[in-house]
Amino acid sequence: MEVDPAEFAKMLPAEQVFEEMLPYLETLDAQIGGIIRLLKDKGVSTNEELAKYTQRGDDAANVRERGMRARMEYLFSSAVKRTEGT
């Protein structure tokens, strides 16, 4: 869904980032779903095997997410401090 440029300008920075990222996340979700379906249909992997690897992937993603969240908070707080200082 496209957001009107005037409405986009009124959004908070975090909302703007989310709006920009959402189409990419939706595409990625569809691709991952297709890969999982292929692995199951071809008999390459069972639900139990996929669950094991999914859990490992979730654990790694959580670590990356915490790092990314800390970086974004730092960047946003720096931007707020600069605007408050002027």
N, C-alpha and C positions, 0 to 999 in steps of 0.2 A: 504494500500500500504506500503510495506516494503521499508525503506530507506537504501541504501548501508552504511555499517558502516564507510567507509572512508568519504563519503559525510556527514554523521551524525556528525562526529567529526569536520567538517569544519563549521557547523552551529553555529549561535549565541545561547547562553543559552535559550533565550526565544523561539527560533525556535525549539530547542530540546524538550522543555517542551510541546510545541504545538503538535509536532509529536508524543510524547508519549501519550498525552491525547486524541488525535483525535479519535482513535478506541473506547474508552470508551464513548465519547460524541455521536458518531454515534449510538452505541448500546442503550444508554439511550434515544436518540431521537426516535428510532424505537419502543422501549418499551412504551414510553409515547404515541406515535401515536396509538399503538395497544390498550392501555387502553381507550383512548378517543373514538376510534371507537367502542369498546365494550360497553361503557356507552351509546353511542348514539343508537347503534343497539338494545340494550336490553330495550331502553326506560327509563333508569334509570335517565338520565339527558337530558335537552334540550341545544341547543346552547347558549341560554341566560344564563342559570345557569352555564354552563361551562365557559362562558366568565367572569362571576363574580368571580369565583374561580381562573381562570387563571390570572386575574388582581391582585388579592390578592397575588398569588404565585409570580408573576413578581415583585411586590413591595418588598416582603420579599427577593427575590433573589437579587434584586438591592442592598439592604442593605448588604447582605452577600458578594456580589461581591466587593463592595467598601472596605470592611474590608480586604478581601483577596488580593485585588490589593495593598492596602497600605502595607500589610505584605510582599508581593512579592517585591515591590519596595524597601522596607527597606532591605530585604535579598540580592537583587541584588546589591544595592548600597554598602552594607557592603562588598560584595565579590569584587567589583570593587576597593574599597578603599584599601583592603588588597593587591590586585595585583599591584596597583599603588605604594604602600608603599614598595614593595620589589624590 
